[in-house]
Amino acid sequence: MLVLNPMSELKIEERQSVSDFQKEFNALFPFLKIEFFKTAVGHAGGKSFKTTSLLAPNYPIGKNANTIKVDITTTVAQLKSMLLEKLGVICLIYRKSGSMWIETSLTEDWTLERQNHEAELMNNNSI
């Protein structure tokens, strides 16, 4: 079983790219995956629209120079809220289940540590 250090934390700092953060996130939570999206709202042809697009790996996620601390006690909901509020990006967290990635939307109140642990158990039992 993977044991996470309670003092482990991730920081998003200026000039950090999406892929840099994803690598650090996966080092701490190897059974979780994080994806970042940007939402755009506009008007075209007299109609309103809203689109959500996946951010490129080289997108500078830390461009707003905000530092966000994420540790094992952070819940999925807290992480999503912090990233939206401080950086203006939407994130989704996925938990590994065999060869699939399952969105954690129904368990957003779980900590990242619990999400990772549940995924680890699922993957160890499927071997």
N, C-alpha and C positions, 0 to 999 in steps of 0.2 A: 504494500500500500504506500502511496506517495504521501509524505508528511510535509506539509507546508509550514514554513517559518512564520509565526504570527507577526513578526516585525517586517516581513517582506512587503514592499509596496512598489507601485508603478508611478511614474510621474510623466506628465505630458508637458514638455517644455518647448520654448521657442525653437522653430526650425525643425522640429521632429516630424517625420513623415508618418503616414498611415502605416506603411510596412514596418518602420522602426518600432512603432508602438505595438503592432500585432506580434512581432517577434518577442518583445519583452513580456507581453500579456501571455503568450503561449509558453514562455519559459516558466512562468509562475503557475499558470493554469493549463497544463498540456492537454486536457480533455475538453477544453472550451475553445471557441473561435469567436472573434469579434469582427464585425464588418461595419464600415462607416458609410453613411449616406448623406447627401445634401438635398434639401427640398427647395424647389423653386416654385414661386407662385407668379402668375402673369396673366396677360390677356392676349388673345389672338383671334382674329375674325369675329370680334364682338363677344367672345365667350371667355370665361375665366378658366384657368387650368392650374393644376398642381401636379408637379412631377417629382419623383424621388429617384436620384441616380446614385449608383455606387461610386464612391470616391476612388480615384486612381491611387495605386500604391505609393506614388511619389508626392501625393498631395500633402502640403505642409499643414498638418493638423494642429500644430502648436503655434500657428501664425499670430494668434491673438495674444501671445506671451502670457498666457495664464498657466499656472501650475496646478495640476489636479492630482491629488494623492488618492490612490486606490490600493486597498489592502484586502486581506482575506475576509474581513468582516463586512466589506461593502456588499450591498445587495445589488442584484441586477437593476432593479428600479432606481436605486440611488446613482449608480453609474450612468445609466441612460439620462437621468435628470441633470447630473453634473455636466455631462458632455454637451447636452443641448443648451443649457444655460450659459456655460462659460465659453464654449467653442463654437456654438451654433451648428453642431453636427448631430445627426441622428445615428445611433448605433443599435445593432441587434447582436445579441449573444446567442450562440448555438452550443449545444451540448452534444458530444459524440455519442452515438448509439450504434455500435457495430460499424458498418461502412457508411452510415448516414449521419447527417447533422440535423438535430432537432432544435427549432427555435425555443427559447426558454420563456416565451410570453406567458405561459400559464403558471410559471413558478418564479416570477420576478421578485417575490418577497424573500426568496432564498438567497443566502450569501454566495459569493463567487466560490468560496471554499466548498460549500455544500454542493453546489452545481457540479464542480469538478470531481468531488468525491463520488457522487451518484453516477456520473459518467464513467469514472474509473471502475466502479463496481460492475456496471452494466457491461463494460468492455472486457473485464477479466472473467466474467461469467459466460461470455459468449465465445470464449476460446475453446 
